Amino acid sequence: MDYGKAPASVKDVAAYVLARKGPRIAMQLEKLVYYGQAWSLVWEGRSLFEDAIEAWLDGPVAPALFDLHRGRYLVITLPEGNADALDAFAQETVDAVLDQYGNCSGDELGQLTHRESPWQEPRVIT
């Protein structure tokens, strides 16, 4: 089922995570946002956000979010992002991700992403 255009940005999803769980390690925040996007695509057939996610050495990273917390280990707040921009479907999905992964460390989440098929399947880099 496709619900149309994503209602929020990656910054909005990250702001929602911070509002729900409090300060997060940057790597942890990136992975929670990634899992939110993945679960939304599987469960709802739509993206939470249109921003890109890239495969970096330590796992998936959304460059638009990374630019906001670059150089910070702990992310307490973001200069951009609106947690209220998430609709009910998006909130439900992110809440489920936080219930499942919200207490995992950034390293644990990074290890999880590396065990999944997107990291296991060969990629061509041009």
C-alpha positions as a Markdown table, in Angstrom:
| # | Residue | x | y | z |
|---|---|---|---|---|
| 1 | Met | 0.0 | 0.0 | 0.0 |
| 2 | Asp | 1.4 | 3.4 | -0.9 |
| 3 | Tyr | 0.3 | 6.4 | 1.1 |
| 4 | Gly | 2.0 | 8.9 | -1.1 |
| 5 | Lys | 4.7 | 11.4 | -0.4 |
| 6 | Ala | 6.6 | 11.1 | 2.9 |
| 7 | Pro | 5.1 | 13.5 | 5.4 |
| 8 | Ala | 8.3 | 14.3 | 7.2 |
| 9 | Ser | 12.0 | 14.9 | 6.7 |
| 10 | Val | 14.9 | 12.9 | 8.2 |
| 11 | Lys | 15.4 | 15.9 | 10.6 |
| 12 | Asp | 11.8 | 15.6 | 11.7 |
| 13 | Val | 12.2 | 11.9 | 12.4 |
| 14 | Ala | 15.4 | 12.5 | 14.3 |
| 15 | Ala | 13.7 | 15.2 | 16.4 |
| 16 | Tyr | 10.9 | 12.8 | 17.2 |
| 17 | Val | 13.4 | 10.1 | 18.4 |
| 18 | Leu | 15.1 | 12.7 | 20.6 |
| 19 | Ala | 11.8 | 13.9 | 22.0 |
| 20 | Arg | 10.7 | 10.3 | 22.8 |
| 21 | Lys | 14.0 | 8.9 | 24.1 |
| 22 | Gly | 16.1 | 11.9 | 25.1 |
| 23 | Pro | 19.7 | 12.5 | 24.1 |
| 24 | Arg | 21.3 | 9.9 | 21.8 |
| 25 | Ile | 24.8 | 9.0 | 20.7 |
| 26 | Ala | 25.1 | 10.3 | 17.1 |
| 27 | Met | 25.6 | 6.8 | 15.7 |
| 28 | Gln | 22.6 | 5.5 | 17.6 |
| 29 | Leu | 20.4 | 8.3 | 16.3 |
| 30 | Glu | 21.5 | 7.6 | 12.7 |
| 31 | Lys | 20.7 | 3.9 | 13.0 |
| 32 | Leu | 17.3 | 4.4 | 14.7 |
| 33 | Val | 16.3 | 6.8 | 11.9 |
| 34 | Tyr | 17.4 | 4.2 | 9.4 |
| 35 | Tyr | 15.4 | 1.4 | 11.0 |
| 36 | Gly | 12.4 | 3.8 | 11.1 |
| 37 | Gln | 12.7 | 4.3 | 7.3 |
| 38 | Ala | 13.2 | 0.5 | 6.7 |
| 39 | Trp | 10.2 | -0.5 | 8.8 |
| 40 | Ser | 8.0 | 2.1 | 7.2 |
| 41 | Leu | 8.8 | 0.9 | 3.8 |
| 42 | Val | 8.0 | -2.7 | 4.8 |
| 43 | Trp | 4.9 | -2.1 | 6.9 |
| 44 | Glu | 3.3 | 0.8 | 5.2 |
| 45 | Gly | 4.8 | 0.8 | 1.7 |
| 46 | Arg | 6.0 | 4.4 | 2.0 |
| 47 | Ser | 9.0 | 6.3 | 3.1 |
| 48 | Leu | 9.1 | 8.2 | 6.4 |
| 49 | Phe | 11.2 | 10.8 | 4.6 |
| 50 | Glu | 12.7 | 11.5 | 1.1 |
| 51 | Asp | 16.2 | 12.2 | 2.3 |
| 52 | Ala | 18.9 | 9.8 | 1.2 |
| 53 | Ile | 20.5 | 7.2 | 3.3 |
| 54 | Glu | 24.0 | 6.1 | 2.3 |
| 55 | Ala | 26.1 | 3.1 | 3.2 |
| 56 | Trp | 29.1 | 4.4 | 5.2 |
| 57 | Leu | 31.8 | 2.3 | 6.9 |
| 58 | Asp | 29.9 | 2.2 | 10.2 |
| 59 | Gly | 26.6 | 1.5 | 8.6 |
| 60 | Pro | 23.7 | 3.5 | 7.2 |
| 61 | Val | 23.9 | 7.3 | 7.5 |
| 62 | Ala | 21.5 | 10.1 | 6.3 |
| 63 | Pro | 23.9 | 12.8 | 5.2 |
| 64 | Ala | 21.3 | 15.6 | 5.8 |
| 65 | Leu | 21.1 | 14.4 | 9.4 |
| 66 | Phe | 24.8 | 13.9 | 9.8 |
| 67 | Asp | 25.4 | 17.5 | 8.7 |
| 68 | Leu | 23.4 | 18.6 | 11.7 |
| 69 | His | 25.3 | 16.7 | 14.3 |
| 70 | Arg | 28.7 | 16.5 | 12.6 |
| 71 | Gly | 31.5 | 16.5 | 15.3 |
| 72 | Arg | 29.2 | 15.8 | 18.2 |
| 73 | Tyr | 29.2 | 12.4 | 20.0 |
| 74 | Leu | 26.0 | 13.1 | 22.0 |
| 75 | Val | 23.1 | 14.7 | 20.2 |
| 76 | Ile | 20.8 | 16.5 | 22.7 |
| 77 | Thr | 18.9 | 18.7 | 20.3 |
| 78 | Leu | 19.0 | 19.5 | 16.6 |
| 79 | Pro | 19.0 | 23.0 | 15.2 |
| 80 | Glu | 16.3 | 21.8 | 12.7 |
| 81 | Gly | 13.6 | 19.3 | 12.7 |
| 82 | Asn | 10.0 | 19.2 | 14.0 |
| 83 | Ala | 8.9 | 16.1 | 15.9 |
| 84 | Asp | 5.2 | 17.1 | 15.4 |
| 85 | Ala | 5.6 | 16.8 | 11.6 |
| 86 | Leu | 5.2 | 13.0 | 11.8 |
| 87 | Asp | 1.7 | 11.8 | 11.1 |
| 88 | Ala | 0.1 | 9.0 | 13.1 |
| 89 | Phe | 1.5 | 6.2 | 10.8 |
| 90 | Ala | 5.0 | 7.5 | 11.1 |
| 91 | Gln | 4.8 | 7.9 | 14.9 |
| 92 | Glu | 3.5 | 4.4 | 15.3 |
| 93 | Thr | 6.3 | 3.0 | 13.2 |
| 94 | Val | 9.1 | 5.0 | 14.9 |
| 95 | Asp | 7.6 | 4.1 | 18.3 |
| 96 | Ala | 7.8 | 0.4 | 17.4 |
| 97 | Val | 11.4 | 0.8 | 16.3 |
| 98 | Leu | 12.2 | 2.6 | 19.6 |
| 99 | Asp | 10.6 | -0.2 | 21.5 |
| 100 | Gln | 12.7 | -2.8 | 19.6 |
| 101 | Tyr | 16.0 | -0.9 | 19.3 |
| 102 | Gly | 15.9 | 2.2 | 21.5 |
| 103 | Asn | 18.0 | 0.8 | 24.3 |
| 104 | Cys | 20.7 | -0.6 | 22.0 |
| 105 | Ser | 24.0 | 1.2 | 21.8 |
| 106 | Gly | 25.3 | 2.8 | 18.6 |
| 107 | Asp | 27.8 | 0.0 | 18.2 |
| 108 | Glu | 25.2 | -2.7 | 18.7 |
| 109 | Leu | 23.0 | -1.1 | 16.1 |
| 110 | Gly | 25.9 | -0.8 | 13.7 |
| 111 | Gln | 26.6 | -4.5 | 14.1 |
| 112 | Leu | 23.0 | -5.3 | 13.5 |
| 113 | Thr | 22.9 | -3.3 | 10.2 |
| 114 | His | 26.1 | -5.1 | 9.1 |
| 115 | Arg | 24.5 | -8.5 | 9.6 |
| 116 | Glu | 21.5 | -7.7 | 7.3 |
| 117 | Ser | 21.3 | -8.3 | 3.6 |
| 118 | Pro | 22.0 | -4.8 | 2.3 |
| 119 | Trp | 25.5 | -5.1 | 3.8 |
| 120 | Gln | 25.9 | -8.7 | 2.9 |
| 121 | Glu | 25.0 | -8.4 | -0.8 |
| 122 | Pro | 27.7 | -7.2 | -3.1 |
| 123 | Arg | 27.5 | -3.6 | -4.3 |
| 124 | Val | 28.9 | -2.0 | -7.3 |
| 125 | Ile | 30.5 | 1.4 | -6.6 |
| 126 | Thr | 31.0 | 3.7 | -9.6 |
